[in-house]
C-alpha cells in the first residue's frame, strides 16, 4: 500500500493477519478459525464475527478462546469496492487471534486494521464528515449511497455533497431536502442540468432561511 503523506505512524509496529494465522496453527495444529457473516445491509455495511478454537473439544462445545468482530462499508475505500466481504473477514480474524494472545507484543490491532482506519479517516476528511455528529454522518452517508445506487454522475454527487456540507452547519432537515433531489433523479429521464437546477434552488432557499434567522 502506498505511503500516505497524512500517515505519521510506523506501520511496522503492527502484525499482519497472515502472520497471526501462521503462528496460531503452528501453536495449535488442531485449532480452527470460524468466521460468520452477521449482517450485510442494503446500505453496504458488512458485519462479521470470527471465533478461535484451540482443539476439537472447544469446537464441539462451541467454547472459543476468543471472538473478534469487524465491519466494513462497500462504499468506502478502494479495496471494499470489490472485496468488502473478504476484507471484513480478514479484520475479524485478526481481532480474534489478537484477543487469543497471538502477536500482541506491540499492539492488538493488526496492520490491516490500521491501514483500514487510516483510509476511513482520509475519506471522512475528504467528504467533510470527520467532525460531524454520528447521527448526521450516518444520514449524510445514506445520501451519498442513495445517489451512487442510482448511478449518479460523480460531478452531480460532488455538487450535492458540497451543498449539503455548506459552511459546516448541517441539520437532518437539510439532508432530507438533498435526499429528495436524489430521489427525483432518473438517469433515463432527468437531464443533469435539471438536477443542478434543483440543487441551486434548494441552496437559494437555505440562504434565505439563514438570513431570516440572522
ZINORKA-V484376 format. One record per pair of residues at least 24 apart in sequence whose C-alpha atoms are under 10 Angstrom apart, sorted by the first residue. I is the first residue (numbers start at 1). GAP is how many residues later the second one is. If there is no record, write none. Layout:
I/GAP + I/GAP
//
This chain:
1/114 + 4/114 + 4/115 + 4/118 + 6/112 + 6/115 + 6/116 + 7/108 + 7/111 + 7/112 + 7/115 + 9/105 + 9/109 + 11/99 + 11/100 + 11/101 + 11/103 + 11/104 + 12/94 + 12/99 + 13/92 + 13/93 + 13/94 + 13/96 + 13/97 + 13/98 + 14/89 + 14/90 + 14/91 + 14/92 + 14/93 + 14/94 + 14/95 + 14/96 + 14/97 + 14/98 + 14/99 + 14/100 + 14/101 + 15/79 + 15/83 + 15/87 + 15/88 + 15/89 + 15/90 + 15/91 + 15/92 + 15/93 + 15/94 + 15/95 + 15/96 + 15/97 + 15/98 + 16/74 + 16/78 + 16/87 + 16/93 + 16/94 + 16/95 + 16/96 + 16/97 + 17/73 + 17/74 + 17/75 + 17/76 + 17/77 + 17/78 + 17/80 + 17/81 + 17/85 + 17/86 + 17/92 + 17/93 + 17/94 + 17/95 + 17/96 + 18/72 + 18/75 + 18/76 + 18/92 + 18/94 + 19/75 + 19/83 + 19/84 + 19/91 + 20/73 + 20/74 + 20/75 + 20/76 + 20/77 + 20/78 + 20/81 + 20/82 + 20/83 + 20/84 + 20/90 + 21/72 + 21/73 + 21/76 + 21/81 + 21/82 + 22/80 + 23/74 + 23/79 + 23/80 + 24/28 + 24/29 + 24/30 + 24/73 + 24/76 + 24/77 + 24/78 + 24/79 + 25/29 + 27/27 + 27/75 + 28/25 + 28/26 + 28/27 + 29/25 + 29/26 + 30/24 + 30/25 + 30/26 + 30/27 + 31/24 + 31/25 + 31/26 + 31/27 + 31/28 + 32/24 + 32/26 + 32/27 + 32/32 + 33/26 + 33/31 + 33/33 + 33/34 + 33/60 + 33/63 + 33/64 + 34/25 + 34/30 + 34/33 + 34/55 + 34/59 + 34/62 + 35/32 + 35/33 + 35/34 + 35/54 + 35/55 + 35/57 + 35/58 + 35/61 + 36/33 + 36/53 + 36/56 + 37/32 + 37/48 + 37/51 + 37/52 + 38/31 + 38/32 + 38/33 + 39/32 + 40/31 + 40/32 + 40/33 + 40/34 + 40/45 + 41/32 + 42/103 + 43/30 + 43/31 + 43/32 + 43/98 + 43/99 + 43/102 + 43/103 + 43/106 + 44/28 + 44/29 + 44/30 + 44/31 + 44/32 + 44/36 + 44/40 + 44/98 + 44/101 + 45/26 + 45/27 + 45/28 + 45/29 + 45/30 + 45/31 + 45/39 + 45/40 + 45/43 + 46/24 + 46/25 + 46/26 + 46/27 + 46/28 + 46/38 + 46/39 + 46/41 + 46/42 + 46/43 + 47/24 + 47/25 + 47/26 + 47/38 + 47/41 + 47/42 + 47/45 + 48/24 + 48/37 + 48/38 + 48/40 + 48/41 + 48/42 + 48/43 + 48/44 + 48/45 + 49/39 + 49/40 + 49/42 + 49/43 + 49/44 + 49/46 + 49/47 + 50/39 + 50/40 + 50/41 + 50/42 + 50/43 + 50/44 + 50/45 + 50/46 + 50/47 + 51/41 + 51/42 + 51/44 + 51/45 + 51/46 + 51/49 + 52/41 + 52/44 + 52/45 + 52/47 + 52/48 + 53/44 + 53/47 + 54/46 + 64/32 + 64/36 + 65/31 + 65/32 + 65/34 + 65/35 + 65/36 + 66/29 + 66/30 + 66/31 + 66/32 + 66/33 + 66/34 + 66/35 + 67/25 + 67/26 + 67/28 + 67/29 + 67/30 + 67/31 + 67/32 + 67/33 + 68/24 + 68/25 + 68/26 + 68/27 + 68/28 + 68/29 + 68/30 + 68/31 + 68/32 + 69/24 + 69/25 + 69/26 + 69/27 + 70/24 + 70/25 + 70/26 + 70/43 + 72/44 + 72/48 + 73/47 + 74/71 + 75/66 + 75/69 + 75/70 + 75/73 + 76/40 + 76/43 + 76/44 + 76/47 + 76/48 + 76/65 + 77/39 + 77/42 + 77/43 + 77/45 + 77/46 + 78/41 + 79/37 + 80/36 + 87/25 + 87/26 + 87/29 + 88/25 + 91/25 + 127/31 + 127/34 + 127/35 + 127/38 + 128/33 + 128/34 + 128/36 + 128/37 + 128/38 + 128/40 + 129/36 + 129/39 + 131/37 + 132/33 + 132/36 + 132/37 + 132/38 + 133/37 + 135/37 + 136/34 + 136/35 + 136/36 + 136/39 + 137/33 + 137/35 + 139/32 + 139/33 + 139/36 + 139/37 + 139/40 + 140/24 + 140/25 + 140/30 + 140/31 + 140/32 + 140/34 + 140/35 + 140/36 + 140/38 + 140/39 + 142/33 + 142/37 + 143/32 + 143/33 + 143/35 + 143/36 + 143/37 + 143/38 + 143/39 + 143/40 + 144/34 + 144/35 + 144/38 + 145/37 + 146/33 + 146/36 + 146/37 + 147/32 + 147/34 + 147/35 + 147/36 + 147/38 + 148/34 + 150/32 + 150/33 + 150/35 + 150/36 + 150/37 + 151/34 + 151/35 + 151/36 + 152/30 + 152/33 + 152/34 + 152/35 + 152/40 + 153/34 + 153/39 + 155/37 + 155/41 + 156/26 + 156/36 + 156/37 + 156/39 + 156/40 + 156/43 + 157/25 + 157/39 + 159/36 + 159/37 + 159/40 + 159/41 + 160/35 + 160/36 + 160/38 + 160/39 + 160/40 + 160/43 + 163/36 + 163/37 + 163/39 + 163/40 + 163/43 + 164/35 + 164/38 + 164/39 + 166/37 + 166/40 + 174/28 + 174/29 + 174/32 + 177/25 + 177/26 + 178/24 + 178/25
//
